[in-house]
């Protein structure tokens, strides 16, 4: 009986062909689905993920490239715009169901690397306010030099006394580097007539023999205000100041001469003026700090974006390219070349988050702390400017390529100008810095800017 029962049960199970067909079909379908998934994961998912990561890299670069413009806006809107905010997604690359999970990246501020130093022997300006006091022309003439502007100019004539029977006058000449820029002549034809004539730097008459005294009385204790608009001498001085404003030596001289036919002890002058002095000093200024984003992709090439001193670099180590140029201005202007260089330091401040890693959206906040324009003497104020640049951390080939980009940038920037750019590598051959020397007739200006960068999580902001 036992044997017959087993045979009956066995025949009942295997006599159901529909159940066998369903199981086999399920197994085959499951295997097909798994094969498709595995094939897609091997053949297509890397391509899809790489494509998503590449698009994400473009988005990050677009956001990161806005940093120089954001800092410019902070400087322009100083006092009204406090903080620049730039949101950046750190990671991407997820393909739902088939390949979940994302890449990640790092965003932050590195304040202690990437030095950018400008060094030069520069002519600086010191302008002092001087008052000659009241002095006589007893010695016949006086020469007042290095004048950048006059606020008060008086001639006092106490009395006309002829030492001879000839005519006499007082002549005030304005000169710039030996070239006459105009003059005033105060003439006497008798004891009772006093006239003034003004000529500009071209020798043209401004006024001719204008009477100073209105009657025929003897001239005693007469005060002449040479800057009075009725005489026109103020326009002669204005022209002299305009002519030297962009010159290598932007000042002029005044010579006051008394003819020998007048008694100099009776003629006095008093001038209040600004004295222009040039001093050669050794100047050195350094900015430092970088901002960076570095990707950690699964399939697309890892990239690193670096902001240093106004420039944005794209790094696919060891390759490096400048993608956003700094705002260095090198342009010929009259008899010199204007060189304007930004010096932008990046710090983090106290108790700030300098660096964050993840795959979510984070906010890079930049706050302006200081902005100033450093100017030196007008016109040609130096013949040589040294720019010393150190790269961010990286291997030797990366440092070489990074610094070479800076050298190529300055070589291209000086093209077509009167300035030459000569790069010099660090003497130990380790590419720890490069010195780019600009030579020529240079008018140097610097932008001194300090900013603080920090990372704020979007989850903390909302």
C-alpha positions as CSV (number, residue, x, y, z in Angstrom):
1,X,0.0,0.0,0.0
2,X,2.8,2.4,0.8
3,X,4.5,1.9,-2.5
4,X,1.3,2.4,-4.5
5,X,0.6,5.7,-2.6
6,X,3.9,7.1,-3.5
7,X,3.5,6.2,-7.1
8,X,0.1,7.9,-7.2
9,X,1.4,11.1,-5.6
10,X,4.4,11.2,-8.0
11,X,2.1,10.9,-11.0
12,X,-0.2,13.6,-9.7
13,X,2.6,16.2,-9.4
14,X,4.3,15.6,-12.7
15,X,1.1,15.2,-14.6
16,X,0.5,19.0,-14.2
17,X,2.3,20.4,-17.3
18,X,0.9,24.0,-16.7
19,X,2.8,24.4,-13.3
20,X,6.0,23.2,-14.9
21,X,5.6,25.7,-17.7
22,X,4.9,28.6,-15.4
23,X,8.0,27.9,-13.3
24,X,10.2,27.6,-16.3
25,X,8.9,30.8,-17.8
26,X,9.4,32.7,-14.6
27,X,13.0,31.5,-14.4
28,X,13.7,32.4,-18.0
29,X,12.1,35.8,-17.7
30,X,13.9,36.5,-14.5
31,X,17.2,35.5,-16.1
32,X,16.4,37.7,-19.1
33,X,15.7,40.7,-16.9
34,X,18.8,40.2,-14.9
35,X,20.8,39.8,-18.1
36,X,19.4,43.0,-19.5
37,X,20.1,44.8,-16.2
38,X,23.7,43.4,-16.0
39,X,24.3,44.3,-19.7
40,X,23.0,47.8,-19.1
41,X,25.1,48.2,-16.0
42,X,28.2,47.1,-17.8
43,X,27.6,48.7,-21.2
44,X,25.4,51.8,-20.7
45,X,25.3,52.9,-17.1
46,X,28.9,54.1,-17.1
47,X,28.1,56.2,-20.2
48,X,24.9,57.6,-18.7
49,X,26.5,58.3,-15.4
50,X,29.5,60.0,-17.1
51,X,27.2,62.1,-19.2
52,X,25.3,63.2,-16.0
53,X,28.5,63.9,-14.2
54,X,29.8,65.9,-17.2
55,X,26.7,68.1,-17.3
56,X,27.1,68.6,-13.5
57,X,30.7,69.6,-14.1
58,X,29.6,72.3,-16.6
59,X,27.0,73.6,-14.1
60,X,29.6,73.8,-11.3
61,X,32.1,75.6,-13.6
62,X,29.4,78.1,-14.6
63,X,28.7,78.8,-10.9
64,X,32.4,78.9,-10.0
65,X,33.2,81.2,-12.8
66,X,30.8,83.7,-11.4
67,X,33.1,84.3,-8.4
68,X,35.3,87.0,-10.0
69,X,32.2,89.0,-11.1
70,X,30.6,88.6,-7.7
71,X,33.7,90.0,-6.0
72,X,33.7,92.9,-8.5
73,X,30.1,93.6,-7.6
74,X,30.9,93.6,-3.9
75,X,33.7,96.2,-4.5
76,X,31.5,98.4,-6.8
77,X,28.6,98.1,-4.3
78,X,30.7,98.6,-1.2
79,X,28.5,99.7,1.6
80,X,25.3,98.5,0.0
81,X,26.0,94.9,-0.9
82,X,27.3,92.9,2.1
83,X,27.6,89.3,1.0
84,X,27.6,87.4,-2.3
85,X,25.9,84.0,-2.3
86,X,26.6,81.3,-4.9
87,X,24.8,77.9,-4.6
88,X,26.6,74.9,-5.9
89,X,25.6,71.2,-6.0
90,X,28.6,69.1,-5.0
91,X,27.6,65.8,-6.5
92,X,25.4,64.1,-9.1
93,X,25.3,61.0,-11.4
94,X,22.5,58.9,-10.0
95,X,20.5,56.7,-12.5
96,X,17.3,55.6,-10.7
97,X,16.7,51.8,-10.2
98,X,19.5,50.8,-12.4
99,X,22.4,52.6,-10.8
100,X,21.3,54.5,-7.7
101,X,23.9,56.6,-5.8
102,X,25.7,59.8,-6.6
103,X,29.2,61.2,-7.0
104,X,30.4,63.8,-4.5
105,X,32.7,66.7,-4.3
106,X,34.5,69.2,-2.0
107,X,33.9,73.0,-1.9
108,X,35.8,75.4,0.2
109,X,38.4,78.1,1.0
110,X,42.1,77.5,1.4
111,X,43.5,80.7,2.9
112,X,47.2,79.7,3.3
113,X,48.2,78.9,-0.2
114,X,48.5,80.6,-3.6
115,X,50.6,83.7,-2.8
116,X,50.6,86.5,-5.4
117,X,53.2,89.2,-4.7
118,X,54.0,92.4,-6.5
119,X,57.3,94.0,-5.8
120,X,58.9,97.2,-7.3
121,X,61.0,100.3,-6.7
122,X,58.3,102.9,-7.2
123,X,58.2,106.7,-7.1
124,X,55.7,107.8,-4.5
125,X,54.3,111.3,-4.0
126,X,54.3,113.5,-0.9
127,X,52.3,116.7,-1.2
128,X,52.8,119.3,1.5
129,X,51.1,122.7,1.9
130,X,53.6,125.6,2.1
131,X,53.3,129.3,2.8
132,X,56.2,131.4,1.7
133,X,55.3,134.2,4.1
134,X,55.8,137.8,3.0
135,X,59.3,138.3,1.5
136,X,60.8,141.2,-0.4
137,X,62.4,141.0,-3.9
138,X,65.4,142.9,-2.7
139,X,67.7,140.3,-4.2
140,X,66.1,140.8,-7.6
141,X,64.4,137.4,-8.1
142,X,63.1,134.2,-6.4
143,X,62.5,130.7,-7.8
144,X,59.7,128.5,-6.2
145,X,59.8,124.9,-7.4
146,X,57.8,121.7,-7.4
147,X,54.4,123.4,-7.4
148,X,51.3,121.2,-8.0
149,X,48.8,123.9,-7.2
150,X,48.4,127.5,-5.9
151,X,45.6,128.7,-3.6
152,X,46.8,132.2,-2.8
153,X,49.2,134.6,-4.7
154,X,49.7,138.2,-3.7
155,X,52.2,140.9,-4.9
156,X,52.6,143.9,-2.5
157,X,54.0,147.2,-3.9
158,X,54.6,149.6,-1.0
159,X,56.1,152.4,-3.2
160,X,57.7,152.9,-6.6
161,X,61.1,154.3,-6.3
162,X,63.2,154.5,-9.5
163,X,66.9,153.7,-9.1
164,X,67.4,154.8,-12.7
165,X,65.3,156.8,-15.1
166,X,64.3,153.7,-17.1
167,X,61.0,151.8,-17.0
168,X,60.6,148.9,-14.7
169,X,58.4,145.8,-14.1
170,X,57.9,142.7,-12.1
171,X,57.7,139.5,-14.1
172,X,56.1,136.3,-12.9
173,X,57.1,133.3,-15.1
174,X,55.5,129.9,-15.0
175,X,57.7,127.1,-16.3
176,X,57.6,123.3,-16.6
177,X,60.9,121.5,-17.1
178,X,62.4,124.6,-18.7
179,X,59.4,125.3,-21.0
180,X,57.6,128.5,-20.4
181,X,53.8,128.0,-19.7
182,X,52.8,131.6,-19.3
183,X,53.7,134.9,-17.5
184,X,52.4,138.0,-15.9
185,X,54.1,141.4,-16.1
186,X,53.3,144.2,-13.7
187,X,54.7,147.4,-15.4
188,X,55.3,150.9,-14.1
189,X,55.7,153.9,-16.5
190,X,55.7,156.5,-13.8
191,X,55.1,157.0,-10.1
192,X,51.4,156.9,-10.7
193,X,50.6,154.3,-13.4
194,X,50.6,150.6,-12.7
195,X,49.5,148.1,-15.5
196,X,49.4,144.3,-15.8
197,X,49.7,142.1,-18.9
198,X,49.1,138.4,-19.0
199,X,50.3,135.9,-21.7
200,X,49.6,132.2,-21.8
201,X,52.0,129.3,-22.6
202,X,51.6,129.9,-26.4
203,X,52.6,133.5,-26.1
204,X,49.0,134.7,-26.8
205,X,47.8,137.8,-25.0
206,X,45.2,137.2,-22.3
207,X,45.1,140.9,-21.3
208,X,47.4,143.8,-22.3
209,X,48.3,146.8,-20.2
210,X,45.2,146.6,-17.9
211,X,45.4,149.5,-15.4
212,X,45.6,148.3,-11.8
213,X,45.2,151.7,-10.1
214,X,42.2,153.8,-11.2
215,X,43.6,157.3,-10.5
216,X,46.8,159.2,-10.8
217,X,47.7,159.2,-7.2
218,X,51.0,157.9,-6.1
219,X,51.3,154.1,-5.7
220,X,51.7,153.3,-2.0
221,X,51.0,150.0,-0.2
222,X,49.2,148.5,-3.2
223,X,48.0,144.8,-2.9
224,X,47.6,142.8,-6.1
225,X,45.7,139.5,-6.0
226,X,47.1,137.7,-9.0
227,X,44.4,134.9,-8.8
228,X,41.6,137.4,-9.2
229,X,39.5,136.4,-12.2
230,X,39.7,139.9,-13.7
231,X,43.4,139.4,-14.5
232,X,43.3,135.9,-16.1
233,X,46.4,134.6,-14.5
234,X,44.4,131.9,-12.8
235,X,43.7,130.4,-16.2
236,X,47.4,130.4,-17.0
237,X,48.0,128.4,-13.9
238,X,45.1,126.1,-14.7
239,X,46.7,125.4,-18.1
240,X,50.1,124.7,-16.5
241,X,48.5,122.2,-14.1
242,X,46.6,120.5,-16.9
243,X,49.8,120.2,-19.0
244,X,51.8,118.5,-16.3
245,X,48.9,116.3,-15.0
246,X,50.1,113.2,-17.0
247,X,53.8,114.2,-17.3
248,X,56.7,112.3,-15.8
249,X,57.3,115.3,-13.5
250,X,53.8,116.7,-12.8
251,X,54.8,120.0,-11.2
252,X,55.8,123.4,-12.4
253,X,58.0,126.3,-11.2
254,X,57.4,130.0,-10.7
255,X,60.1,132.6,-11.0
256,X,59.5,136.2,-9.8
257,X,61.9,138.8,-11.2
258,X,62.2,142.4,-10.3
259,X,63.9,144.6,-12.9
260,X,66.9,146.6,-11.7
261,X,65.1,149.9,-12.2
262,X,62.8,149.2,-9.2
263,X,63.6,149.3,-5.5
264,X,63.1,145.6,-4.5
265,X,62.8,146.4,-0.8
266,X,59.4,148.0,-1.6
267,X,58.1,145.0,-3.5
268,X,57.0,141.8,-1.7
269,X,55.3,138.5,-2.5
270,X,53.3,135.9,-0.6
271,X,52.3,132.5,-2.0
272,X,50.3,129.6,-0.5
273,X,50.9,126.5,-2.6
274,X,51.1,122.7,-2.6
275,X,54.6,121.3,-3.0
276,X,55.0,118.1,-5.0
277,X,57.8,115.8,-3.9
278,X,58.7,112.4,-5.4
279,X,60.5,109.7,-3.3
280,X,61.7,106.4,-4.6
281,X,60.7,103.6,-2.2
282,X,60.8,99.8,-2.3
283,X,57.2,98.5,-2.3
284,X,56.0,95.0,-1.7
285,X,52.5,93.7,-1.4
286,X,51.2,90.1,-1.1
287,X,47.8,88.5,-1.5
288,X,47.0,84.9,-0.7
289,X,44.3,82.3,-0.4
290,X,42.3,80.4,-3.0
291,X,38.7,79.0,-3.4
292,X,38.3,75.5,-4.8
293,X,35.9,72.9,-5.9
294,X,37.1,69.3,-6.5
295,X,34.9,66.5,-7.9
296,X,35.0,62.8,-6.9
297,X,33.2,61.3,-9.9
298,X,32.6,57.6,-10.5
299,X,33.0,57.6,-14.3
300,X,33.7,61.2,-15.7
301,X,37.1,62.7,-15.4
302,X,37.7,64.3,-12.0
303,X,38.1,68.1,-12.2
304,X,39.3,70.8,-9.9
305,X,38.3,74.4,-10.2
306,X,40.6,76.9,-8.5
307,X,40.1,80.7,-7.9
308,X,43.3,82.7,-7.3
309,X,43.7,86.4,-7.5
310,X,40.9,87.0,-10.0
311,X,41.6,84.0,-12.2
312,X,39.7,80.7,-12.4
313,X,41.6,77.6,-13.4
314,X,40.4,74.3,-14.7
315,X,42.6,71.4,-13.5
316,X,42.5,67.9,-14.8
317,X,45.8,66.9,-13.3
318,X,48.4,67.3,-14.5
319,X,46.8,69.6,-17.2
320,X,45.9,73.1,-16.2
321,X,44.2,75.9,-18.1
322,X,43.0,79.5,-17.2
323,X,39.3,79.6,-18.0
324,X,38.5,83.0,-16.6
325,X,41.3,85.6,-16.9
326,X,42.1,88.1,-14.0
327,X,41.4,91.8,-14.4
328,X,45.0,92.8,-15.1
329,X,45.2,95.9,-17.2
330,X,48.3,96.6,-19.3
331,X,47.8,99.4,-21.9
332,X,50.0,102.0,-23.5
333,X,49.0,105.6,-22.6
334,X,51.0,108.6,-24.0
335,X,54.6,108.2,-22.9
336,X,54.1,105.3,-20.5
337,X,52.3,102.0,-20.1
338,X,49.6,101.7,-17.4
339,X,49.8,98.5,-15.4
340,X,46.8,97.8,-13.1
341,X,47.1,94.6,-11.0
342,X,44.5,93.3,-8.5
343,X,45.7,91.8,-5.2
344,X,42.8,89.8,-3.8
345,X,43.3,87.9,-0.6
346,X,40.8,85.2,0.5
347,X,40.3,84.3,4.1
348,X,37.8,82.4,6.2
349,X,37.4,84.5,9.3
350,X,37.0,83.0,12.8
351,X,34.7,80.1,13.5
352,X,33.8,79.6,9.9
353,X,33.4,76.4,7.8
354,X,36.3,76.6,5.3
355,X,35.6,73.2,3.5
356,X,32.7,70.8,3.1
357,X,32.4,67.5,1.3
358,X,29.2,65.8,0.1
359,X,26.8,65.5,-2.8
360,X,24.1,68.1,-1.8
361,X,23.6,71.7,-2.5
362,X,25.9,74.1,-0.5
363,X,26.2,77.8,-0.5
364,X,29.5,79.7,-1.0
365,X,29.3,83.0,0.7
366,X,31.8,85.8,0.0
367,X,32.0,88.9,2.2
368,X,34.0,92.0,1.3
369,X,36.2,93.1,4.2
370,X,38.4,95.7,2.5
371,X,38.9,97.4,-0.9
372,X,41.3,100.2,-1.8
373,X,43.2,101.4,-4.8
374,X,47.0,101.9,-4.2
375,X,48.4,104.7,-6.4
376,X,51.9,106.0,-6.7
377,X,53.4,109.0,-8.5
378,X,51.7,110.1,-11.7
379,X,53.2,109.3,-15.1
380,X,56.1,106.9,-15.3
381,X,56.6,105.7,-11.7
382,X,58.8,102.6,-12.2
383,X,60.9,100.8,-14.7
384,X,60.4,97.2,-13.4
385,X,57.7,95.2,-11.6
386,X,58.3,91.7,-10.2
387,X,55.3,89.4,-9.8
388,X,56.0,86.3,-7.7
389,X,53.4,83.6,-7.8
390,X,53.2,80.4,-5.8
391,X,50.8,77.6,-6.9
392,X,48.3,75.6,-4.8
393,X,49.3,72.2,-3.4
394,X,50.0,69.5,-6.0
395,X,52.7,67.4,-7.6
396,X,55.6,68.8,-9.5
397,X,54.0,68.5,-13.0
398,X,50.8,70.1,-11.8
399,X,52.8,73.1,-10.3
400,X,54.8,73.5,-13.4
401,X,51.7,73.6,-15.7
402,X,49.8,75.9,-13.3
403,X,52.6,78.4,-13.1
404,X,53.2,78.2,-16.9
405,X,49.6,79.3,-17.4
406,X,50.3,82.4,-15.4
407,X,53.4,83.0,-17.5
408,X,51.5,82.5,-20.8
409,X,48.8,84.8,-19.6
410,X,51.1,87.7,-18.9
411,X,53.0,87.1,-22.1
412,X,49.7,87.4,-24.0
413,X,48.6,90.4,-22.0
414,X,51.7,92.5,-22.7
415,X,51.6,91.7,-26.5
416,X,51.2,94.9,-28.5
417,X,52.3,97.1,-25.6
418,X,55.7,98.7,-24.8
419,X,56.1,96.4,-21.8
420,X,58.0,93.1,-21.8
421,X,57.2,90.1,-19.6
422,X,60.1,87.8,-18.7
423,X,59.3,84.7,-16.6
424,X,61.9,83.2,-14.2
425,X,61.5,79.8,-12.6
426,X,62.5,79.0,-9.0
427,X,66.2,78.2,-8.8
428,X,65.8,74.8,-7.2
429,X,63.9,73.5,-10.3
430,X,61.0,72.3,-8.1
431,X,58.4,74.8,-9.6
432,X,57.5,76.1,-6.2
433,X,57.1,79.6,-7.6
434,X,57.6,81.7,-10.7
435,X,58.8,85.4,-11.0
436,X,57.3,87.3,-13.9
437,X,59.2,90.6,-14.5
438,X,57.5,93.4,-16.3
439,X,60.0,96.0,-17.7
440,X,59.3,99.3,-19.5
441,X,58.2,102.8,-18.8
442,X,55.4,101.8,-16.4
443,X,52.7,103.6,-14.4
444,X,51.9,101.1,-11.7
445,X,48.5,100.9,-9.8
446,X,47.3,98.2,-7.5
447,X,43.8,97.1,-6.3
448,X,44.0,95.9,-2.7
449,X,41.0,93.7,-1.9
450,X,40.3,91.4,1.1
451,X,37.4,89.0,1.1
452,X,36.2,86.2,3.5
453,X,34.7,83.0,2.1
454,X,32.7,80.5,4.0
455,X,30.4,77.5,3.3
456,X,26.8,77.5,4.5
457,X,24.6,74.4,4.2
458,X,21.3,75.0,2.5
459,X,19.6,72.8,5.1
460,X,20.9,75.2,7.8
461,X,19.6,78.2,5.9
462,X,16.0,77.0,5.3
